Amino acid sequence: MARIAPLMLLPPLAFAALAATFLWGMNRDDPGSVPSAMIGRQAPPVPATTLPGKTQLTDAMLREPGVKLVNFWASWCPPCRIEHPILMALSEQLPVYGVDLRDVEANALQFLSADGDPFAALATDPRGRAAIDWGVTAPPETFIVDGDGTVLYRFAGPLVDADYQTRFLPELERALADQD
């Protein structure tokens, strides 16, 4: 009888482990979402810098009564440009705060001047340190924050189309209903 070398078992075992991981991922409740460790925790500090002529976003603003949004964005980010009209509309309903991520100041100012400024206050994060603290993987990312500064929800990606309608809006509506 022929003996099987132990190294011969390695490729099929690696394949089985990979297949099991993929199967688990496909059967999650929301395979499109990226889990966030920030949910249910206090919002991390925001940078103490802003763009010239803009209101400085502060940690105290994140702890003021009412639901608010914190959006990490950049002028160089095409999906940020796509979601911008949605942010403009949302800013008419509740405070939308922005964190400009790893951007050239002049480009960010030009973007807000040309397309409108939805942000009630703004911080800049030129080196991406705050983004790391918030768990941001890439802009745009939007966080729903309640009146005591607790992060209720994180949405990775642009606020557009079906994802916006089916994933983000229900969470925002839930947060707004809970504040009453």
Secondary structure as UniProt FT lines:
FT   HELIX           6..26
FT   TURN            31..32
FT   TURN            37..40
FT   TURN            52..53
FT   HELIX           59..62
FT   STRAND          68..73
FT   TURN            75..76
FT   HELIX           78..90
FT   TURN            91..93
FT   STRAND          96..101
FT   HELIX           105..115
FT   STRAND          121..125
FT   TURN            126..127
FT   HELIX           129..134
FT   STRAND          141..145
FT   TURN            147..148
FT   STRAND          150..156
FT   HELIX           161..163
FT   HELIX           164..168
FT   HELIX           169..179
//
